[in-house]
Amino acid sequence: MLRGFDLPRFRPISGPGSTPLPARKVHFVNTTPRALPSSIDKTLDLLAHADYLADRSLATVLFLALRMGRPLFLEGEAGVGKTEIAKVLSQTLGRRLIRLQCYEGLDVAAAVYEWNYAAQMIAIRLAEAEGAVDRDRLTHDVFSEQFLIKRPLLQALEPDTTGAPVLLIDELDRTDEAFEAFLLEVLADFQVTIPELGTVKAEHPPIVVITSNRTREIHDALKRRCLYHWVGYPNAERELKIVRAKVPGIGKRLSQEIVSFVQGLRKEDLFKQPGVAETLDWASALSELDAVALDPATVSDTLGVLLKYQDDIARVEGCKASELINQVRAEMRAAE
């Protein structure tokens, strides 16, 4: 037996009493790698190529983040298209998308790396059975890259033939301050330190997009390492273009009424205002129902697609829905 040789710092990946880790979220694209945009206008064109209709201020900060090699920190309400920006960059630039979905309790083992405890124990037992009991050599062998499970942050630092990947750190506000502190090393120097192997540094830094729904404030030290942009709700004109781009075949009148209704709804005192994602879901739902225009009954029946809290639905359905529809139609008649 190899007495005294244990691995107290590491826990099993699976087994009785262990907590399964989330699956690695790595997305691949089949497009040919493209060069980074050379101007703000070309950045707008790049986003529009994937039907992402951004305003110029967003395109400006995105262009600067790409040119300066700085992480992009996007903050805003849920459903306004923050996460989609990273997906669009991956698609249009032909880069691999690596996504780290944040949650409460996220730690280094789930975000950066973990040792394959089970495989290490098997290797130890095999070495014992073969009579190889050189402790130093065995320690070196089991703490080699062969037994390293690479999580999203470590994967993003690896070389890639298609160019630096797009690293999406989604909903950072769900994590705690301890994880934010760890991210400082990654965002400042694009490197992580593994005590048993040393420091891993990216040859070409990844394109980093960080999102937050602002359920809590993110520490200034982390924000200073990023370029910041608030992603708000689009105005009616841009939201109408988004609906028509994302919901092919939707009627002209129906799309106008949907956007005007949602724009009016956002002025109401609701617990959670509908985002662009909910507008698109509602437009798709009404299109599936072959609706040609809004009517109180259809709106009330489908409010669960647009609103996600019962108090908000109760506030809008019925008389309020009719009032908003009449207001929408009056505005459309005045605009003719």
C-alpha positions, -999 to +999 in steps of 0.1 A: +000+000+000+010+036-006+004+049+029-003+085+035-010+092-002-043+108-005-059+137-023-077+157+003-081+189-018-101+173-045-135+157-046-150+130-068-167+141-100-196+118-094-206+092-069-226+089-037-228+122-018-213+143-046-229+171-065-228+167-103-212+196-121-229+213-150-220+201-185-193+220-203-209+246-225-188+248-256-204+257-289-188+253-323-195+272-355-189+260-390-181+293-406-147+304-419-128+327-395-131+363-404-110+393-395-123+418-369-143+447-382-122+478-391-147+505-384-179+512-364-200+510-396-185+476-404-193+464-369-229+475-374-229+455-407-214+425-389-242+424-364-268+431-390-255+401-410-269+379-382-301+400-379-289+417-347-300+453-351-278+473-327-277+511-322-246+530-330-235+534-293-234+496-288-216+491-321-190+517-310-182+501-277-181+467-293-157+479-320-134+494-293-135+462-272-125+441-302-097+465-313-083+471-278-086+435-267-106+445-237-135+425-221-170+439-229-193+443-198-229+445-208-255+453-182-293+457-186-327+441-180-332+405-188-343+398-224-328+428-241-302+409-262-270+409-241-262+372-244-271+373-281-242+396-288-217+369-279-235+344-300-236+367-330-198+375-327-191+337-326-213+332-357-201+361-378-164+359-369-163+322-372-150+317-337-157+290-311-182+301-285-174+291-249-201+299-224-198+300-186-233+302-172-230+317-138-250+307-107-249+311-070-221+290-055-201+288-088-165+280-079-131+273-095-138+236-100-169+243-122-155+274-139-118+268-144-105+232-138-109+201-117-087+171-113-103+138-124-103+122-090-116+089-101-090+084-128-063+095-104-073+068-079-074+042-107-039+052-118-026+050-082-041+015-077-026+003-110+008+016-100+005-002-066-004-034-084+026-031-107+049-024-078+056+012-088+057+029-055+080+059-063+059+085-045+074+116-062+071+101-097+035+089-090+025+123-077+040+139-108+021+115-131-013+118-115-011+156-114-004+159-152-026+173-179-039+138-187-060+140-155-070+176-158-107+184-166-107+218-183-137+240-176-148+270-197-123+296-184-094+273-190-106+262-224-108+299-235-071+303-228-061+274-251-048+280-286-074+276-313-068+271-351-099+292-358-086+322-338-092+334-303-126+320-291-155+341-278-159+337-241-193+345-227-195+349-189-233+351-186-252+366-157-222+374-135-244+390-110-257+356-099-222+347-085-206+360-053-178+385-047-153+357-041-157+345-077-155+381-090-121+384-072-108+353-089-119+367-123-096+397-118-065+376-127-082+361-158-094+395-171-062+414-163-037+390-177-057+363-194-041+337-173-049+312-146-027+295-121-029+258-114-007+251-084+003+216-096+011+227-132+019+264-131+004+293-149-015+289-181-015+321-202-034+327-234-012+332-265-041+351-281-066+365-255-102+354-261-130+379-270-147+383-236-183+393-232-197+396-196-234+401-190-253+411-159-290+416-152-280+440-123-296+420-096-267+432-075-238+456-082-206+442-096-174+454-079-156+484-095-123+465-097-138+441-122-156+468-141-124+488-145-109+460-166-138+461-190-155+485-215-190+491-202-223+495-220-259+496-207-282+477-231-317+492-228-350+485-244-350+495-281-373+523-294-404+514-314-387+518-348-358+495-340-380+470-322-403+468-352-373+461-375-361+434-350-396+417-350-398+417-388-362+403-391-367+376-365-403+365-373-404+360-410-438+362-426-455+382-399-481+407-412-472+444-414-502+455-394-498+428-367-461+436-362-469+473-358-496+466-333-474+442-313-445+466-310-468+496-301-486+475-275-453+463-259-439+498-260-471+510-242-469+481-217-434+491-207-448+524-194-471+506-170-462+499-134-453+462-138-431+439-117-412+428-148-414+446-181-413+425-212-380+424-230-373+420-267-371+383-262-407+383-249-418+405-278-404+380-303-420+351-285-453+369-285-450+378-322-442+342-330-471+329-309-496+353-325-483+344-359-488+307-351-524+315-342-529+332-377-538+365-360-539+395-384-545+421-357-547+424-319-580+419-302-588+419-264-596+382-262-564+370-280-542+394-260-557+382-227-553+345-237-516+349-247-504+373-220-485+344-205-461+345-234-454+382-229-456+385-191-441+361-165-458+371-133-494+365-124-498+400-108-487+416-140-511+395-161-540+402-138-532+439-140-532+439-179-558+414-190-593+426-197-600+463-195-564+474-195-556+453-226-586+468-245-574+503-235-539+497-248-552+482-280-574+513-286-545+535-278-523+516-303-549+519-331-554+556-324-517+562-328-515+542-360-545+561-375-528+594-365-496+583-382-513+575-415 
